[in-house]
Amino acid sequence: MALVDPTRLQRAYGQVRADLLDARCAAGHWEGELSSSALSTATAVSALALVQQRSDDQREYEQLIDNGVRWIMACQNQDGGWGDTDRSYSNISTTMLVIAAVHLAGQVPAHTDALRKAEAYVDQAGGIPGLRRRYGRDRTFAVPILTNSALAGLVPWSEVAPLPFELAALPQRLYRFLGLPVVSYAIPALVAVGQAKWHHDRPWNPVTRCFRFLTARSTLNVLEKMQPASGGYLEAIPLTSFVVMSLAGIGRADHIVAQRGTRFLLQTVRADGSWPIDTNLATWNTTLAINALSGAGEDVTELICLDWLLSCQQTHTHPFTGAAPGGWGWSDLSGSVPDADDTPGALLALRGWKSSTCNRGSPLDPEPSRRVQAAGVAGVRWLLDLQNRDGGWPTFCRGWTKLPFDRSGSDLTAHVIRALIAWQTDLATKIGSTRIERAIHRGFDYLGAAQRPDGSWVPLWFGNQDRENDENPVYGTAKVLLAYRDAEQLNDLAARRGLEWLRSAQHADGGWESVEETALAVESLLAASTDTSLQPSVAKGLDWLIRAVEEDRHQKCSPIGFYFAKLWYYESLYPITFAAGALGQAVHGLLPRSNPQPTFPHLSRA
């Protein structure tokens, strides 16, 4: 059965492949471009406004604040609220942060009508109780938002829940046992926001009051030790802004942490006055691109920017999370933190380099081969040590399982399994095949338990704003099925149920919501394309994706990404990279050998 017109398929793959290669930066890797964010811009404006109030030169930040407010006000939705991106629905969190920013910037008279609509939206969304309902028991984002509002004089400090910042004075290895009300990556907010609440609204309990007084200075030292060279915690504008505004709000704008954080905000503002949620996702985007091309059978030996990728691997205990050496974060910048999605992505890219090198048929250069092998050993060991007791993998830290973004995730676990399978043979003697096999087995046990009754899986770090609870089962199910594919277990009952759910979720036009989701769904279904019951879905999905490329819709991003605390984003490279992965797999796996493959320029560094 011919699933798709070979000429159209080859042409579409050639287009997305060319677009992907053209997107490389001058150094040869991919940085991409994250969407500008009303939430990030609002928090940055608030932080700079509070710093400005305590600055000797009141005009130093005036233009940046004005530009930020102007950009924000142009993004207001018809319902009076703001979404995280210009393609996002309004939410109470971003809207409250915008209102606070305009007040702190002293620009209320200029935007009276817009603020009236915004306040009506917040009231309709439930006000402060509605904000708390949005995050449940997780105080990672709700408390900083209310702190921002309190600093702007919009809510009383009694509405801001206290955060036990004094616990940050304890050894880092104990954090996961303390039942902290914030996730593992939010310790800077715990300290700075907690101190702002303590400064403005002291607790009545004399013991608590004394303990917090005694630990105030030492926890600020913790903040300083955790702060990266860039000044931006996690390279994240919102987290850094909350720290800066909290310190400025207690008269500590001159503290070294606030000064470095302010410098980070000044360096990350965009020409139009906005801020993104993070500086960039360079490592993540690069490994996604490499793995998409490698999966299509491309020679990625030179394209991989080997020295750069190896330099992104963490070689020391990380000051932010205390993570051991061996992992990769999402960027090559100092604020990046090693995690269980970027590390397997890097390991798969390095495995692709080894495969391409071997396929060339020429002798291996021993030096880069040795370095890649050493990186593989360290990366795999890092992942094995991170596995949770439930068999799944968390994002950053083992054992932080109480709050949503610290628990094991299906998408993370599937990605790790794929990396372990890819390196299993190479590392059997250095690490032990039994240990790796057991970790993979436990990972699949976790995936089996995490599968929903309808056959789908839900990811941690991606969502769909048009689905219930903002969940994205298309992304999650597709990612999990790729692990079953790599393990040659697509006949497993769980995998069969996942494939059937993915087929049933396909729209009548052949797509799944967006280019990104359609590409991932097609890639996972392609692995089972010999199943005649799935071939119509594969054919329709490929046709939809090819038409999207023909109409240049693969250049339009959808807000499917979740950043910390369910902050939406979109990334310019996602639709191009995901489409290249799916179409490349189709070219590589579906076209008969007698049908000549498209000819492209030799892969090289930009």
N, C-alpha and C positions, 0 to 999 in steps of 0.2 A: 504494500500500500504506500503510495507516495503521499507523505504527510503535508508537503508544502512544495511550491514551485522552487526548484534549486536556484534558478537565476535570481529571483527576488530575495531568497534567503542569503545568498552570497553577497548581493549588493547591499542589503541591510546590514549585514555583519561588517562589511568593509566600511560602511559609513560610521557606525558607532565605534569601530576600532580606530578609525582615523580621528574621530572626535576625542576619543579617550587619550590617544597619543599626543594630540595637539594641546591637551589640557595640562601636560607636564610643566612644572616650573623650570627655571633656568638650570637648576641643580640636577634635574633629571628625575626627580620624584614628583609625587602629586600632593598638593596642599588642599585644593578645592576651595570652596567659599561657602561658609555658613550663612544662613539667613540673618538679616538684621532683626533685632528683637525689641519690641516695645517694652517688655519686662526688663531686659538688661539695660536699655537706655534709661528707663525710669529710675532704676536703682543707682545707676552711675550719676544721673543728674542730682538725685538726693544726696549722694555721698559728696559730690563736688560742691553742692550748695552749702552743706554743713562745714566742709573744710574752708570754703570761701568766707563764711561768717567769722571764722577764727583766724583769718589770714591778715597780715599787715597790708597786703595789696588786694583790696576788695575787687579790683578789676581783672585779676589774674585769670579767673575761671569764667568770667562773665560771658564771653562769646561761646564757649563750649556749652554752658548751661542753656543759653538762648537757642543755640542750634539744636540741642537735644530736645528741648520742649517743642520747638517748631516741628521737628520730625515726628515726635510722638503725636501731636495734635492732628497731623495730616493722616494718621493711621486709624483714627477712631471709627469704629463700626457703626452701622445704622442704628443698632439697638442702644447706643450710648456707651458701650463697653469697649474694651481692647482685648485682642488676642495676643498670643506670644509672638506670632509672625504676621505678616500682612496677608497671609492665606489661612489664618486660624480664626476659629470662632471666639467670641468674647468669653472671658472667664473672670471670676470675682478677684482672683489673686492679682493679675496684671492690672485690672482696673483700679483696685485700691492703691497699688504702687504708683500708678500714673497720677492719681489724685494727690497723693502725698508729695510726689515730686514737684507738681505745679505749685503747691503751697510753699514748699521749702524754697523753690526758685523765686518766690515773690511775684508770681505772674497770674494770680487769681483774677484780678480785674480784667485782664486781656482775654480771658477764656471762660467767662461766666456761664455762657450758654452751654458750652461743651461740658463743663464741670457739673452743671445742673443735670444734664442727661446722664452723665457718668454716675452721679450719686443716686439717681433713680434706678439705674441698672443694679448698683450694689444693693440697694434696698430690696429690689425684686429678687435678687439672688440670695437673700437671707441675711445680709449684713455680716456682722462678726460671727454669729452662730453658723451661718452658711459657709464662711471661710473655714471654720473649724471642722465642719462636716466634710469638707472637701479632702482634708488630710487625715481625718480620724485621729488615732493616738500618736501619729508621727508628727512631732513638733518641728521637724527640720525646716519647714518653710513657713508654717502658719505663724510661729513666734517672731521670726525676723520681719514678716510683713506687718504684723501688729506693732513691732518696735519702730519700723519706718513711719507708720501712721502716728504713733505716740510722739516721735521726734518732731513730726510736723504739727503737733498739737491737735490732731483730729480725733484721737481716742485717749481716754485716761490710762495711765500706766497700770492701773489695777486690772485692766483687760489683758495685759501682757503676762503670760505665764512665766514664772521664774525658771531659769535653766541652771542646773547644778554645775556651774563652771568650775567649782572647786575640785571636782573629780578629775579634771584634766591635769591636776598636779600629781596624780598617781602615775605609776609606770604605765607606759603605752600598752604593754602586753596584757594589762588587766582590763582594758576598756570594754572588751566584749563580754566580760562577766558582770559588769556593773548595771546592766539594764538601762543604759542611757536612753533618753527620750528622743535622740536624734540619730541619724544613720552614721555609719563609720566615716564617711567623707566630710561630715559637717562639724568636726571638732572646732575649727576656727570660729564658726558661727556660735557654737555652744559657749565658747569663752567670751567673745566680744559682745554678742547680744546679751548673754547672761550678765556680763558686767554692766551693760547699759541699764538693764532692768534693776539690778542691785543698786546702782548709783542713784536712780531716780525714785525707787520705791523699795526701801530697805525692809527686810522681813522682820516680823515681830519677835520671832524666836531668837533669843540671845545667843544660843549655841551656834545656830546657823549664821547669824550675823557676824559672830567672832571668827568662825572658820572661814567665811568668805573674805573677811577683811585680811586675814593672815595669808590667804592664798592668792589674793588679787595680783600681786607682783609676779609671783612664780608662774601663774597661768599666762600672764602676758609674755613671759619668757618662752613658754611653750608655743605661743603664737609666733614668736620670732623664729624659733628653731624650725617650725613647720613651713614657714614662708619660703617659697623658692626664689631663685635669683631674679626672676622676672618681676616678682612682687605680687603676682596673681595666683591665688590659691586655686589649684587645679586648672590654671589658665582660664578660670571662669569669672566673667564679669559680675554676675549677681552675687556669688559668694564673697568675692573680694570687696564689692561695694557694701555689702552688709557689715563686713568687718570695719571698713573705713568709716562708714556713717556712725556706727556704734561707738567707735573710739573718739571720733570728732564730737559726738553728742555728749560725751562725758569730759570734754575738755582735753582730750589726748590726741588732737590732730597732729601734734608735734612728735608723737611717738614714732619710732623707726618703722614699726609695722604699718602705721597709717601713711607715713611718707612714701614707703615703697609701694603700698597699694594704690595711692594716688598717682604715683608715676606710672604704674601699670595701666590705670584708666586713661591717662593722657596719651599713652602709646597705642592703645587699642581702639580709640575712637575712629570712626570712618569719616570720609570727606563730606558725606551728607549729614553729619551730626549724630548718627546712630551708633549703637554698639551691637555686636553679635553676642551670642551666649558664651562663646569660647574663642580663643585666638584662631586655632585651626585643628583639623583632624588629620594631620599629614601622614602619620604612620598608618592609621586605619585606612585612609583613602588609598595609600600606596599599596598596601597588602591586598586590599579588595581588587584593585586594578590588576596587580600581578597575578593573583589567583584566578581572575576572570580570563585573562589571556592564556595562562598556563593550562587551565581546564579546556581551552579550545585547541590545545595541541601546539600552541605557539612556542617558539624558542625564546625564553625570557632570560637567557644567560647574561646578556649585557644590560638588558632593560632594568634589571632588578635593583640597581644602585646598591650593590652588595655592601660596600663600606658604610654607606649611610644607614642602611637598615641594621647592620650589626652594631653601629654606634648608638642606636636607639635602645638597645637592650640595657636594662638596669644592671649595673655591676656592683652596687653597694646597697646596703639596707636603706630603704626609702624613708626619709624623715617624716613624711606625711602619714603613712599607714603602718610603718614599721615592716613593710613587705621585704622579704628576703631577696637577694639578687637573683636575676634570671628571667624576670618577666619583661614585657613590653607594655608601654602605655599608648595612648591614642595619638601622641604627637612627639616630635623631637624637641619640644620646648621644655624648660625646666619645671614647669608646673604640672606636667603630665605624670600620672601615677600608673604603675603596672596593674593590669587587670586580666580577667579570664576571657575576654573577647579579643582584645588586641594581641595577646600572647599567642593563642592558637592561629590567628591570622598571619602573624609573622612566621611562625613555624611552618605553616603550609606554604608560604612564599619561599622560604629557604629550601623546602623540599622540592618545590618547583624548579628552583635554580639547580639543584643537584640532578634532577631528572633531565633537564635540558642539557646540562653539561655532559652527562653520560650518553645521551642520545646523539650528541655530535660525533661520537666515535673517536675523539681525540683524547690523548692522555690527560688526566686531571692534574691541574696545577696543585701541588700538595699544600701550599700555604693557605689559599682561600678555602680549600676543601677542609683543612684542619680547623680553621676558624668557624666554618659553618657547622662542622660536627660538634665542636665545643659549645657553640651557641645552642644547638639542638639539645644536647645533654642538659645544659643549665635550664633551658626553657621547659623541657618535659618534666624535669625534677620539680621545678617551681609549680607547675600545674598539678602534679601528683600530690604535693604537700598542701595544696589549697583545697582539695576535695572535701566537701562537707560530710558529716556523718550520715546524711540521708542519701548519699551517693551522687548528688548533683554538685555543680560548681557555682559559687557565688561570684560577684563581680570583683571585689577587692580583698576581703578579709574572711578567713575561715571562721565559722562559729557565730557570726553576727546574723542571726536568723529571725529576730523578732520583728523587724520593720521591713516593709515591702522591698526596697531596693538593696537590701543586704542579704536577702534569702537566695537560695539556689534558683537558677533560671533555666528553663528548657532550651532557649536559644544559646545560652552560654555553654551548657552541658553538651549539647550536640556539637558545637564548634570545637570544644576541647576533645571530644571523642574522635573527631575527624583528624585532629593534629596527632593524637596518640597513635591512631591507626597508621598514619603516614610515616611516622618515625619508629614504629614498633620493631621492625626488622633490623634497622640500623643500630638501635640502641639496646637490643636484647641482652648483649653481654655487659654493657656498661651500667645499665640500670637494673636489668633483670626482667625477662619476658613475663614472669609470673606476676610481678608487681603491676606492670602495665596492663596485662590481660585482666587482672582483678579490678583495676580502676575502670577499665572500659565496661566490664560486666556490670559493676555497680552503677555506672553512669546510665546504662540501658535500663537497669532496674528502676532508677529514678525516673527516666523518661516514661516508662510504662506506667508508673504510679501517677505521673503528672498529666498524662493524657486525659482529656475531658471525655465525658460520656458520648459526645457526638463524634469523637475521633480526632479532634483538633488539639493543638498545643498553643499556648499563649506566651509570647516573649516578655522579657522584662523591659528592654530598652527601646522598643518600637511600639507605636500605637496607630490607631485609625480614629480620627475625630468623629467619623460618621457611624461608629459602632458603639454598642452598649459598653459602658465603663471605659470607653476610649481604647479598647483592646484591639489587637491586630493578629487574629489567629491565622491569617494567610501567611504573614511573615514567619510566625512561630512554627507553623506546621511545615512550611517549605524548608526551613532551616533544619528542623529535626529529621525530615525525610532524607536530607543529604547525608546525615550521619548513618542512617540505615543503608543508604546506597553505598557508601564507602565501606561499610562492614559487610556488604553483600547479604543483607538481611531484609530486602524489600518484600520477601514472602512471609516475614514475621506478621503475626496477626495485628499487632499495633501499627505496623507500617501499612498494611493493607487498609486498615480503618482510616489512617491518615490520608492515604491516597484517595480513598473514596470521598472523604470529607472535602478534600481540595477540589476534586472533580465537581462535587455538588455545589460548591461555593462559586463556581464560574458563572459569570453573567451570560445572558443570551448572545451578546455581541462578541463573546470569546475572551473578554478580559476579566481581570480581578481588580476593581477599584482604580488602580493607578499603574503607570508604567513600571514603577519599582516593584509593586506587588505582583503584577502580571509576569514580569521577568523572572522573579524568584519562583513563582508557581510553575511556570513552564520549565525552568531548569530542573526542578525536583521531579516533575512528571516525565520529563525526557528519560530519566533513569529507568522508568518502567514502560517505555514506549513500545516494547514488544508485546505488552498486554493489549490485546485487541479491544478490550472494553474501555481502555484509556486513550486509545489512538485518536478518536474524534476530539477529545478535549485538548490533546497535544496539538492537533492540527489547527483547531480554532484559536488556541492561545498563541501559537506561532504566527498565524495570519494576523491576529490583532496586533501583535508586537511589531511585525514587519510593517504594517500600515502605519503604526505610530511613528516609526523611523522615517517612512516615506513622507509623512506629514510634519516631520520635525517636532513631534510631540515628546520625543525622548529628551528634549532640552528643557522641558518644563518639570520642575520639582514639585513634589507633594510633601506637606508637613507630616511625615510619618515617624520622624525621629523623636524619641524621648531623651531629654537631657536630665540632669538631676531634678528630683522632685516633680517629675512629669511636666517639665518645661519643654514645650514643643519646639522643634526646629526642622528646617529642611536644608539639604546639602546639595550644591550644584552638580556634584559628580554622581550622586546615587543613581538617577535614572540612566545615565550613560553607562556607568560601570555595570549595573545589574543587567541592562539590556545586552551589553557585550558578553557577559557571562552566559546568558541563556542562548543567544543567537550563535555564539561561538561553540557551545556544546552541541547545538543542532548541526552546524556545519561539520564539526568533527565526528559526530556520531551517526548522523542520518544519511548523509550523501554517499552514494556508492563510490567505491574507489575509482571506477572508470570515469566518474564525473570530476573533471579537474577542479582543484581547489583554487580559490582566488589568489592572485599574486599581489603581495604587498612589499613595500620597501623593507629592507633588513632592519630588524629592531636595533636601535642604538640609543645612546644617551642624547638628551636634547642639547 
